[in-house]
Amino acid sequence: MTVLKKSEIKRNALVKATITLVNNNGFHATPMSKIAKMANVSPATIYLYFENKQDLVNKVYIGVKAAFTAYAFATYQDHMPVAQGFELIWKRIADFKLNEGEEALFLAQCDNTPVIDEDSRQAGIKHLKPLLDLWERGRQERIIKPLSDYLLYAYTINPLSFLMVMQDRGAFKIDKNTIEDAYQAAWDSIKH
């Protein structure tokens, strides 16, 4: 087991506090002072790791997106048939969203706000390259409808965020059967 340095512990505490506060209060109601207080560091400590709040939020977004996609693509191989590859990726994404709720909610908020700058958004999109490449191969093989990546994402991945929020509110229960139903609906919406 590696021992985290004090600086890594503080940075990790700042990241966790940012995720929690943004999820509970939104971006604009999350001042640096609250982040510092929740992370149990002085406000000046934040500036050792981040230039400002925008830099903090952007870097947390990119870090969470990288962890999310590393998990989503960990068992995917680019030679898999399109349908099999998509099912594997989709179910790994669903698993991440259900088991890493704080991070998944943070990403959902980031995907729907202008707070994340365009450079950071593009950096986040690069992490999705295996999925985007799979969709392109699927379009070329006429297995997937000739839709833009944005439409494919909107019909297949975004519904998971909605279901996650509905489960958090107690309005919907996600279980093995609903995951299968949701996957089938996602695949049916994009298959050619």
N, CA and C atoms as a LAMMPS dump frame, in Angstrom:
ITEM: TIMESTEP
0
ITEM: NUMBER OF ATOMS
576
ITEM: BOX BOUNDS ff ff ff
-5.0000000000000000e+02 5.0000000000000000e+02
-5.0000000000000000e+02 5.0000000000000000e+02
-5.0000000000000000e+02 5.0000000000000000e+02
ITEM: ATOMS id mol type element x y z
1 1 1 N 0.851 -1.186 0
2 1 2 C 0 0 0
3 1 3 C 0.891 1.242 0
4 2 1 N 0.603 2.173 -0.882
5 2 2 C 1.399 3.393 -0.941
6 2 3 C 0.865 4.397 0.067
7 3 1 N 1.772 5.139 0.589
8 3 2 C 1.399 6.172 1.545
9 3 3 C 1.258 7.477 0.768
10 4 1 N 0.098 8.093 0.896
11 4 2 C -0.12 9.359 0.209
12 4 3 C 0.638 10.468 0.921
13 5 1 N 1.233 11.32 0.129
14 5 2 C 1.891 12.486 0.694
15 5 3 C 0.83 13.439 1.22
16 6 1 N 1.245 14.289 2.143
17 6 2 C 0.323 15.264 2.726
18 6 3 C -0.319 16.126 1.636
19 7 1 N 0.481 16.502 0.63
20 7 2 C -0.046 17.352 -0.44
21 7 3 C -1.112 16.618 -1.256
22 8 1 N -0.909 15.299 -1.491
23 8 2 C -1.906 14.514 -2.227
24 8 3 C -3.187 14.372 -1.416
25 9 1 N -3.041 14.196 -0.117
26 9 2 C -4.206 14.083 0.762
27 9 3 C -5.02 15.369 0.721
28 10 1 N -4.34 16.501 0.787
29 10 2 C -5.043 17.796 0.748
30 10 3 C -5.715 18.012 -0.602
31 11 1 N -5 17.695 -1.685
32 11 2 C -5.587 17.88 -3.017
33 11 3 C -6.808 16.969 -3.173
34 12 1 N -6.697 15.715 -2.745
35 12 2 C -7.825 14.784 -2.825
36 12 3 C -9.007 15.267 -1.991
37 13 1 N -8.731 15.846 -0.829
38 13 2 C -9.804 16.39 0.014
39 13 3 C -10.495 17.554 -0.69
40 14 1 N -9.719 18.381 -1.384
41 14 2 C -10.304 19.501 -2.128
42 14 3 C -11.178 18.998 -3.279
43 15 1 N -10.72 17.971 -3.962
44 15 2 C -11.495 17.393 -5.071
45 15 3 C -12.806 16.82 -4.54
46 16 1 N -12.725 16.029 -3.476
47 16 2 C -13.939 15.425 -2.902
48 16 3 C -14.904 16.496 -2.408
49 17 1 N -14.387 17.527 -1.743
50 17 2 C -15.243 18.612 -1.257
51 17 3 C -15.912 19.336 -2.415
52 18 1 N -15.178 19.556 -3.492
53 18 2 C -15.744 20.232 -4.661
54 18 3 C -16.892 19.414 -5.238
55 19 1 N -16.679 18.119 -5.399
56 19 2 C -17.721 17.245 -5.948
57 19 3 C -18.962 17.274 -5.057
58 20 1 N -18.771 17.104 -3.773
59 20 2 C -19.896 17.069 -2.832
60 20 3 C -20.66 18.387 -2.828
61 21 1 N -19.95 19.492 -2.723
62 21 2 C -20.614 20.8 -2.643
63 21 3 C -21.304 21.174 -3.95
64 22 1 N -20.666 20.89 -5.077
65 22 2 C -21.313 21.182 -6.362
66 22 3 C -22.572 20.337 -6.505
67 23 1 N -22.502 19.065 -6.125
68 23 2 C -23.682 18.2 -6.215
69 23 3 C -24.817 18.691 -5.329
70 24 1 N -24.487 19.193 -4.14
71 24 2 C -25.523 19.616 -3.191
72 24 3 C -26.005 21.047 -3.399
73 25 1 N -25.113 21.921 -3.858
74 25 2 C -25.445 23.349 -3.934
75 25 3 C -25.398 23.956 -5.33
76 26 1 N -24.834 23.257 -6.291
77 26 2 C -24.629 23.829 -7.618
78 26 3 C -23.294 24.561 -7.67
79 27 1 N -22.889 24.931 -8.872
80 27 2 C -21.586 25.575 -9.076
81 27 3 C -21.518 26.952 -8.425
82 28 1 N -22.546 27.75 -8.65
83 28 2 C -22.501 29.148 -8.217
84 28 3 C -22.65 29.306 -6.707
85 29 1 N -23.249 28.331 -6.055
86 29 2 C -23.418 28.406 -4.599
87 29 3 C -22.335 27.597 -3.872
88 30 1 N -21.215 27.424 -4.538
89 30 2 C -20.09 26.695 -3.954
90 30 3 C -18.853 27.596 -3.967
91 31 1 N -18.741 28.478 -2.992
92 31 2 C -17.564 29.355 -2.956
93 31 3 C -16.317 28.597 -2.493
94 32 1 N -15.172 29.14 -2.826
95 32 2 C -13.892 28.539 -2.451
96 32 3 C -13.787 28.372 -0.928
97 33 1 N -14.348 29.317 -0.178
98 33 2 C -14.266 29.233 1.286
99 33 3 C -14.968 27.98 1.811
100 34 1 N -16.113 27.616 1.215
101 34 2 C -16.83 26.4 1.639
102 34 3 C -16.049 25.145 1.263
103 35 1 N -15.44 25.187 0.08
104 35 2 C -14.639 24.043 -0.359
105 35 3 C -13.489 23.833 0.62
106 36 1 N -12.786 24.914 0.958
107 36 2 C -11.656 24.83 1.889
108 36 3 C -12.113 24.306 3.244
109 37 1 N -13.231 24.836 3.735
110 37 2 C -13.732 24.42 5.043
111 37 3 C -14.067 22.932 5.058
112 38 1 N -14.782 22.459 4.027
113 38 2 C -15.153 21.047 3.97
114 38 3 C -13.914 20.159 3.828
115 39 1 N -12.912 20.627 3.096
116 39 2 C -11.676 19.853 2.912
117 39 3 C -10.749 19.959 4.117
118 40 1 N -11.117 20.828 5.054
119 40 2 C -10.334 21.03 6.27
120 40 3 C -8.928 21.565 5.962
121 41 1 N -8.885 22.527 5.037
122 41 2 C -7.633 23.217 4.709
123 41 3 C -7.896 24.713 4.726
124 42 1 N -6.844 25.486 4.774
125 42 2 C -7.026 26.936 4.725
126 42 3 C -7.377 27.33 3.294
127 43 1 N -8.157 28.404 3.112
128 43 2 C -8.5 28.842 1.754
129 43 3 C -7.263 29.082 0.882
130 44 1 N -6.185 29.543 1.468
131 44 2 C -4.966 29.807 0.69
132 44 3 C -4.378 28.516 0.118
133 45 1 N -4.622 27.388 0.784
134 45 2 C -4.09 26.104 0.33
135 45 3 C -4.633 25.737 -1.048
136 46 1 N -5.866 26.105 -1.331
137 46 2 C -6.465 25.791 -2.637
138 46 3 C -5.586 26.319 -3.756
139 47 1 N -5.033 27.507 -3.557
140 47 2 C -4.268 28.16 -4.615
141 47 3 C -2.879 27.561 -4.809
142 48 1 N -2.5 26.627 -3.964
143 48 2 C -1.264 25.878 -4.199
144 48 3 C -1.484 24.827 -5.293
145 49 1 N -2.744 24.412 -5.46
146 49 2 C -3.08 23.355 -6.406
147 49 3 C -3.866 23.842 -7.626
148 50 1 N -4.598 24.927 -7.454
149 50 2 C -5.478 25.412 -8.521
150 50 3 C -5.365 26.926 -8.622
151 51 1 N -5.433 27.445 -9.86
152 51 2 C -5.305 28.887 -10.07
153 51 3 C -6.484 29.663 -9.49
154 52 1 N -7.69 29.113 -9.676
155 52 2 C -8.914 29.778 -9.238
156 52 3 C -10.047 28.744 -9.265
157 53 1 N -11.242 29.187 -8.979
158 53 2 C -12.381 28.259 -8.929
159 53 3 C -12.619 27.61 -10.291
160 54 1 N -12.491 28.376 -11.361
161 54 2 C -12.687 27.824 -12.705
162 54 3 C -11.682 26.704 -12.966
163 55 1 N -10.425 26.937 -12.622
164 55 2 C -9.384 25.932 -12.805
165 55 3 C -9.682 24.692 -11.956
166 56 1 N -10.11 24.9 -10.731
167 56 2 C -10.458 23.8 -9.828
168 56 3 C -11.573 22.944 -10.432
169 57 1 N -12.65 23.572 -10.828
170 57 2 C -13.8 22.831 -11.367
171 57 3 C -13.42 22.114 -12.661
172 58 1 N -12.69 22.784 -13.533
173 58 2 C -12.28 22.158 -14.794
174 58 3 C -11.382 20.946 -14.548
175 59 1 N -10.427 21.074 -13.631
176 59 2 C -9.512 19.966 -13.367
177 59 3 C -10.22 18.812 -12.67
178 60 1 N -11.144 19.123 -11.792
179 60 2 C -11.916 18.05 -11.148
180 60 3 C -12.751 17.335 -12.212
181 61 1 N -13.366 18.102 -13.106
182 61 2 C -14.163 17.521 -14.195
183 61 3 C -13.316 16.569 -15.044
184 62 1 N -12.156 17.017 -15.474
185 62 2 C -11.292 16.186 -16.323
186 62 3 C -10.835 14.939 -15.563
187 63 1 N -10.5 15.099 -14.291
188 63 2 C -10.082 13.953 -13.491
189 63 3 C -11.178 12.926 -13.313
190 64 1 N -12.389 13.391 -13.026
191 64 2 C -13.517 12.473 -12.851
192 64 3 C -13.862 11.82 -14.184
193 65 1 N -13.825 12.592 -15.268
194 65 2 C -14.112 12.041 -16.596
195 65 3 C -13.094 10.961 -16.959
196 66 1 N -11.832 11.187 -16.622
197 66 2 C -10.784 10.2 -16.904
198 66 3 C -11.031 8.907 -16.114
199 67 1 N -11.397 9.028 -14.844
200 67 2 C -11.681 7.843 -14.02
201 67 3 C -12.906 7.102 -14.553
202 68 1 N -13.927 7.862 -14.935
203 68 2 C -15.161 7.299 -15.483
204 68 3 C -14.87 6.499 -16.754
205 69 1 N -14.131 7.091 -17.677
206 69 2 C -13.887 6.408 -18.948
207 69 3 C -12.891 5.257 -18.783
208 70 1 N -11.932 5.395 -17.878
209 70 2 C -11.01 4.274 -17.624
210 70 3 C -11.806 3.062 -17.155
211 71 1 N -12.783 3.291 -16.295
212 71 2 C -13.629 2.208 -15.82
213 71 3 C -14.496 1.666 -16.97
214 72 1 N -15.098 2.565 -17.725
215 72 2 C -16.016 2.163 -18.8
216 72 3 C -15.326 1.301 -19.85
217 73 1 N -14.062 1.596 -20.155
218 73 2 C -13.375 0.905 -21.241
219 73 3 C -12.372 -0.144 -20.769
220 74 1 N -12.319 -0.424 -19.474
221 74 2 C -11.296 -1.314 -18.917
222 74 3 C -11.303 -2.711 -19.542
223 75 1 N -12.454 -3.232 -19.874
224 75 2 C -12.53 -4.593 -20.417
225 75 3 C -12.894 -4.612 -21.906
226 76 1 N -13.023 -3.437 -22.501
227 76 2 C -13.365 -3.332 -23.925
228 76 3 C -12.127 -3.55 -24.787
229 77 1 N -12.321 -4.246 -25.904
230 77 2 C -11.255 -4.427 -26.887
231 77 3 C -11.797 -3.973 -28.231
232 78 1 N -11.008 -3.165 -28.943
233 78 2 C -11.538 -2.535 -30.162
234 78 3 C -11.804 -3.504 -31.315
235 79 1 N -11.441 -4.764 -31.185
236 79 2 C -11.759 -5.737 -32.229
237 79 3 C -13.096 -6.446 -31.983
238 80 1 N -13.759 -6.123 -30.879
239 80 2 C -15.054 -6.747 -30.568
240 80 3 C -16.083 -6.356 -31.629
241 81 1 N -17.051 -7.227 -31.895
242 81 2 C -18.162 -6.822 -32.765
243 81 3 C -18.857 -5.596 -32.162
244 82 1 N -19.425 -4.76 -33
245 82 2 C -20.018 -3.495 -32.562
246 82 3 C -21.064 -3.705 -31.473
247 83 1 N -22.009 -4.603 -31.705
248 83 2 C -23.088 -4.81 -30.728
249 83 3 C -22.526 -5.289 -29.385
250 84 1 N -21.591 -6.218 -29.417
251 84 2 C -20.998 -6.743 -28.181
252 84 3 C -20.195 -5.645 -27.467
253 85 1 N -19.419 -4.881 -28.22
254 85 2 C -18.632 -3.8 -27.634
255 85 3 C -19.51 -2.735 -27.012
256 86 1 N -20.581 -2.369 -27.709
257 86 2 C -21.476 -1.354 -27.174
258 86 3 C -22.147 -1.838 -25.894
259 87 1 N -22.605 -3.074 -25.882
260 87 2 C -23.25 -3.608 -24.674
261 87 3 C -22.281 -3.598 -23.492
262 88 1 N -21.068 -4.034 -23.729
263 88 2 C -20.075 -4.057 -22.66
264 88 3 C -19.814 -2.651 -22.112
265 89 1 N -19.568 -1.701 -23.014
266 89 2 C -19.3 -0.314 -22.597
267 89 3 C -20.513 0.262 -21.876
268 90 1 N -21.694 0.092 -22.445
269 90 2 C -22.909 0.658 -21.857
270 90 3 C -23.12 0.126 -20.442
271 91 1 N -22.959 -1.171 -20.265
272 91 2 C -23.181 -1.751 -18.94
273 91 3 C -22.101 -1.34 -17.941
274 92 1 N -20.882 -1.127 -18.4
275 92 2 C -19.827 -0.621 -17.511
276 92 3 C -20.135 0.823 -17.116
277 93 1 N -20.643 1.608 -18.062
278 93 2 C -21.03 2.985 -17.743
279 93 3 C -22.163 2.965 -16.712
280 94 1 N -23.139 2.11 -16.925
281 94 2 C -24.258 1.993 -15.97
282 94 3 C -23.735 1.591 -14.599
283 95 1 N -22.82 0.657 -14.559
284 95 2 C -22.247 0.204 -13.292
285 95 3 C -21.528 1.357 -12.585
286 96 1 N -20.765 2.134 -13.334
287 96 2 C -20.069 3.286 -12.747
288 96 3 C -21.082 4.274 -12.177
289 97 1 N -22.097 4.607 -12.97
290 97 2 C -23.077 5.595 -12.53
291 97 3 C -23.829 5.14 -11.279
292 98 1 N -24.048 3.846 -11.154
293 98 2 C -24.764 3.338 -9.985
294 98 3 C -23.868 3.208 -8.76
295 99 1 N -22.611 2.869 -8.974
296 99 2 C -21.713 2.617 -7.847
297 99 3 C -20.841 3.801 -7.471
298 100 1 N -20.71 4.74 -8.339
299 100 2 C -19.93 5.954 -8.071
300 100 3 C -20.86 7.156 -8.234
301 101 1 N -21.926 7.158 -7.451
302 101 2 C -22.999 8.142 -7.602
303 101 3 C -22.552 9.586 -7.502
304 102 1 N -21.681 9.897 -6.554
305 102 2 C -21.222 11.287 -6.389
306 102 3 C -20.521 11.773 -7.653
307 103 1 N -19.583 10.958 -8.15
308 103 2 C -18.834 11.333 -9.345
309 103 3 C -19.745 11.383 -10.57
310 104 1 N -20.651 10.431 -10.684
311 104 2 C -21.565 10.394 -11.821
312 104 3 C -22.478 11.616 -11.827
313 105 1 N -22.986 12.001 -10.658
314 105 2 C -23.84 13.186 -10.566
315 105 3 C -23.048 14.438 -10.919
316 106 1 N -21.814 14.515 -10.459
317 106 2 C -20.952 15.649 -10.792
318 106 3 C -20.763 15.746 -12.311
319 107 1 N -20.473 14.629 -12.962
320 107 2 C -20.312 14.646 -14.424
321 107 3 C -21.595 15.071 -15.12
322 108 1 N -22.732 14.589 -14.641
323 108 2 C -24.014 14.962 -15.244
324 108 3 C -24.228 16.469 -15.135
325 109 1 N -23.878 17.042 -13.99
326 109 2 C -24.011 18.491 -13.839
327 109 3 C -23.055 19.224 -14.769
328 110 1 N -21.833 18.721 -14.868
329 110 2 C -20.839 19.365 -15.732
330 110 3 C -21.249 19.309 -17.195
331 111 1 N -21.864 18.198 -17.603
332 111 2 C -22.283 18.052 -18.998
333 111 3 C -23.424 18.999 -19.358
334 112 1 N -24.085 19.55 -18.353
335 112 2 C -25.246 20.405 -18.599
336 112 3 C -25.067 21.818 -18.073
337 113 1 N -23.837 22.316 -18.089
338 113 2 C -23.592 23.668 -17.607
339 113 3 C -22.534 24.356 -18.458
340 114 1 N -22.632 25.664 -18.584
341 114 2 C -21.581 26.404 -19.285
342 114 3 C -20.368 26.688 -18.39
343 115 1 N -20.403 26.257 -17.143
344 115 2 C -19.3 26.527 -16.215
345 115 3 C -18.005 25.87 -16.692
346 116 1 N -18.098 24.678 -17.253
347 116 2 C -16.908 23.987 -17.757
348 116 3 C -16.473 24.681 -19.041
349 117 1 N -15.192 25.085 -19.11
350 117 2 C -14.74 25.795 -20.31
351 117 3 C -14.577 24.819 -21.48
352 118 1 N -14.53 25.367 -22.674
353 118 2 C -14.524 24.547 -23.886
354 118 3 C -13.284 23.659 -23.98
355 119 1 N -12.128 24.156 -23.569
356 119 2 C -10.915 23.323 -23.593
357 119 3 C -11.082 22.093 -22.705
358 120 1 N -11.637 22.287 -21.524
359 120 2 C -11.854 21.166 -20.607
360 120 3 C -12.915 20.217 -21.154
361 121 1 N -13.94 20.762 -21.765
362 121 2 C -14.989 19.923 -22.349
363 121 3 C -14.393 19.052 -23.46
364 122 1 N -13.551 19.654 -24.299
365 122 2 C -12.912 18.894 -25.378
366 122 3 C -11.959 17.834 -24.821
367 123 1 N -11.252 18.165 -23.752
368 123 2 C -10.375 17.184 -23.101
369 123 3 C -11.209 16.017 -22.572
370 124 1 N -12.375 16.318 -22.038
371 124 2 C -13.275 15.276 -21.554
372 124 3 C -13.778 14.388 -22.677
373 125 1 N -14.087 14.998 -23.818
374 125 2 C -14.572 14.234 -24.973
375 125 3 C -13.495 13.274 -25.478
376 126 1 N -12.239 13.692 -25.427
377 126 2 C -11.147 12.819 -25.886
378 126 3 C -11.114 11.508 -25.109
379 127 1 N -11.537 11.553 -23.851
380 127 2 C -11.559 10.333 -23.048
381 127 3 C -12.607 9.342 -23.558
382 128 1 N -13.567 9.819 -24.345
383 128 2 C -14.619 8.953 -24.884
384 128 3 C -14.248 8.327 -26.228
385 129 1 N -13.026 8.537 -26.674
386 129 2 C -12.61 8.105 -28.013
387 129 3 C -12.941 6.644 -28.336
388 130 1 N -12.717 5.685 -27.436
389 130 2 C -13.075 4.302 -27.798
390 130 3 C -14.561 4.138 -28.142
391 131 1 N -15.434 4.82 -27.428
392 131 2 C -16.864 4.748 -27.731
393 131 3 C -17.17 5.447 -29.056
394 132 1 N -16.582 6.604 -29.269
395 132 2 C -16.812 7.339 -30.513
396 132 3 C -16.297 6.54 -31.716
397 133 1 N -15.143 5.893 -31.554
398 133 2 C -14.598 5.055 -32.629
399 133 3 C -15.504 3.855 -32.893
400 134 1 N -16.045 3.261 -31.826
401 134 2 C -16.962 2.135 -31.983
402 134 3 C -18.203 2.572 -32.75
403 135 1 N -18.747 3.73 -32.385
404 135 2 C -19.922 4.231 -33.111
405 135 3 C -19.601 4.49 -34.574
406 136 1 N -18.443 5.037 -34.853
407 136 2 C -18.06 5.301 -36.247
408 136 3 C -17.967 3.987 -37.019
409 137 1 N -17.362 2.994 -36.415
410 137 2 C -17.279 1.675 -37.064
411 137 3 C -18.682 1.114 -37.267
412 138 1 N -19.555 1.287 -36.277
413 138 2 C -20.931 0.826 -36.395
414 138 3 C -21.695 1.513 -37.518
415 139 1 N -21.445 2.815 -37.692
416 139 2 C -22.092 3.533 -38.805
417 139 3 C -21.565 3.021 -40.138
418 140 1 N -20.252 2.824 -40.232
419 140 2 C -19.65 2.345 -41.48
420 140 3 C -20.15 0.95 -41.837
421 141 1 N -20.332 0.103 -40.821
422 141 2 C -20.815 -1.26 -41.056
423 141 3 C -22.34 -1.323 -41.147
424 142 1 N -22.983 -0.175 -41.056
425 142 2 C -24.443 -0.046 -41.136
426 142 3 C -25.149 -0.86 -40.043
427 143 1 N -24.508 -0.912 -38.879
428 143 2 C -25.084 -1.572 -37.716
429 143 3 C -25.757 -0.523 -36.836
430 144 1 N -25.198 0.676 -36.85
431 144 2 C -25.716 1.801 -36.077
432 144 3 C -26.24 2.858 -37.049
433 145 1 N -27.343 3.482 -36.677
434 145 2 C -27.944 4.526 -37.51
435 145 3 C -26.931 5.638 -37.785
436 146 1 N -27.034 6.267 -38.937
437 146 2 C -26.096 7.343 -39.277
438 146 3 C -26.454 8.657 -38.554
439 147 1 N -26.308 8.653 -37.25
440 147 2 C -26.615 9.819 -36.424
441 147 3 C -25.319 10.404 -35.882
442 148 1 N -25.365 11.651 -35.472
443 148 2 C -24.183 12.289 -34.887
444 148 3 C -23.863 11.65 -33.534
445 149 1 N -22.624 11.801 -33.115
446 149 2 C -22.229 11.292 -31.799
447 149 3 C -23.075 11.909 -30.691
448 150 1 N -23.455 13.167 -30.853
449 150 2 C -24.273 13.838 -29.841
450 150 3 C -25.633 13.164 -29.704
451 151 1 N -26.247 12.829 -30.824
452 151 2 C -27.544 12.144 -30.763
453 151 3 C -27.395 10.733 -30.19
454 152 1 N -26.353 10.042 -30.598
455 152 2 C -26.12 8.701 -30.059
456 152 3 C -25.932 8.749 -28.546
457 153 1 N -25.169 9.724 -28.069
458 153 2 C -24.934 9.87 -26.626
459 153 3 C -26.233 10.247 -25.911
460 154 1 N -26.994 11.15 -26.521
461 154 2 C -28.244 11.61 -25.91
462 154 3 C -29.242 10.457 -25.744
463 155 1 N -29.286 9.557 -26.696
464 155 2 C -30.26 8.469 -26.638
465 155 3 C -29.779 7.239 -25.883
466 156 1 N -28.465 7.129 -25.673
467 156 2 C -27.968 5.91 -25.036
468 156 3 C -27.376 6.13 -23.646
469 157 1 N -26.599 7.173 -23.467
470 157 2 C -25.877 7.37 -22.211
471 157 3 C -26.617 8.328 -21.275
472 158 1 N -27.118 9.434 -21.803
473 158 2 C -27.808 10.411 -20.956
474 158 3 C -28.989 9.83 -20.176
475 159 1 N -29.755 8.893 -20.73
476 159 2 C -30.854 8.338 -19.933
477 159 3 C -30.39 7.688 -18.625
478 160 1 N -29.166 7.204 -18.584
479 160 2 C -28.647 6.619 -17.342
480 160 3 C -28.576 7.653 -16.232
481 161 1 N -28.186 8.875 -16.578
482 161 2 C -28.13 9.94 -15.574
483 161 3 C -29.524 10.243 -15.038
484 162 1 N -30.499 10.278 -15.921
485 162 2 C -31.879 10.518 -15.506
486 162 3 C -32.35 9.416 -14.553
487 163 1 N -32.1 8.171 -14.908
488 163 2 C -32.519 7.056 -14.053
489 163 3 C -31.824 7.094 -12.701
490 164 1 N -30.552 7.472 -12.701
491 164 2 C -29.802 7.586 -11.455
492 164 3 C -30.426 8.641 -10.539
493 165 1 N -30.788 9.786 -11.103
494 165 2 C -31.407 10.854 -10.319
495 165 3 C -32.774 10.404 -9.799
496 166 1 N -33.539 9.724 -10.628
497 166 2 C -34.856 9.245 -10.198
498 166 3 C -34.728 8.209 -9.077
499 167 1 N -33.698 7.392 -9.141
500 167 2 C -33.48 6.43 -8.049
501 167 3 C -33.099 7.167 -6.769
502 168 1 N -32.236 8.185 -6.887
503 168 2 C -31.852 8.968 -5.701
504 168 3 C -33.06 9.624 -5.052
505 169 1 N -34.039 9.998 -5.839
506 169 2 C -35.256 10.634 -5.319
507 169 3 C -36.268 9.614 -4.799
508 170 1 N -35.993 8.339 -5.009
509 170 2 C -36.907 7.306 -4.539
510 170 3 C -38.067 7.04 -5.476
511 171 1 N -38.012 7.589 -6.686
512 171 2 C -39.114 7.432 -7.634
513 171 3 C -38.969 6.205 -8.52
514 172 1 N -37.784 5.618 -8.551
515 172 2 C -37.508 4.522 -9.467
516 172 3 C -36.474 3.61 -8.829
517 173 1 N -36.57 2.319 -9.053
518 173 2 C -35.602 1.375 -8.514
519 173 3 C -34.838 0.741 -9.66
520 174 1 N -33.53 0.892 -9.619
521 174 2 C -32.689 0.271 -10.628
522 174 3 C -32.217 -1.078 -10.091
523 175 1 N -32.525 -2.122 -10.858
524 175 2 C -32.079 -3.458 -10.498
525 175 3 C -31.613 -4.158 -11.773
526 176 1 N -31.315 -5.425 -11.667
527 176 2 C -30.797 -6.191 -12.802
528 176 3 C -31.758 -6.126 -14.006
529 177 1 N -33.061 -6.252 -13.744
530 177 2 C -34.049 -6.248 -14.829
531 177 3 C -34.172 -4.876 -15.487
532 178 1 N -34.18 -3.815 -14.67
533 178 2 C -34.312 -2.479 -15.266
534 178 3 C -33.046 -2.104 -16.043
535 179 1 N -31.889 -2.597 -15.6
536 179 2 C -30.654 -2.365 -16.357
537 179 3 C -30.759 -3.023 -17.729
538 180 1 N -31.237 -4.262 -17.759
539 180 2 C -31.404 -4.958 -19.046
540 180 3 C -32.403 -4.228 -19.941
541 181 1 N -33.52 -3.796 -19.353
542 181 2 C -34.528 -3.059 -20.128
543 181 3 C -33.956 -1.747 -20.66
544 182 1 N -33.222 -1.036 -19.813
545 182 2 C -32.631 0.247 -20.219
546 182 3 C -31.588 0.036 -21.305
547 183 1 N -30.781 -1.015 -21.154
548 183 2 C -29.789 -1.3 -22.197
549 183 3 C -30.491 -1.589 -23.52
550 184 1 N -31.511 -2.441 -23.484
551 184 2 C -32.208 -2.821 -24.718
552 184 3 C -32.848 -1.596 -25.38
553 185 1 N -33.409 -0.712 -24.569
554 185 2 C -34.005 0.513 -25.129
555 185 3 C -32.924 1.38 -25.77
556 186 1 N -31.758 1.477 -25.128
557 186 2 C -30.655 2.263 -25.687
558 186 3 C -30.187 1.67 -27.009
559 187 1 N -29.973 0.369 -27.033
560 187 2 C -29.502 -0.279 -28.26
561 187 3 C -30.549 -0.167 -29.368
562 188 1 N -31.826 -0.419 -29.023
563 188 2 C -32.895 -0.325 -30.033
564 188 3 C -32.988 1.071 -30.631
565 189 1 N -32.638 2.089 -29.845
566 189 2 C -32.762 3.468 -30.333
567 189 3 C -31.691 3.835 -31.357
568 190 1 N -30.579 3.079 -31.382
569 190 2 C -29.502 3.456 -32.312
570 190 3 C -29.171 2.397 -33.355
571 191 1 N -29.633 1.154 -33.155
572 191 2 C -29.26 0.123 -34.128
573 191 3 C -29.974 0.387 -35.457
574 192 1 N -29.285 0.085 -36.522
575 192 2 C -29.792 0.342 -37.886
576 192 3 C -30.873 -0.645 -38.245
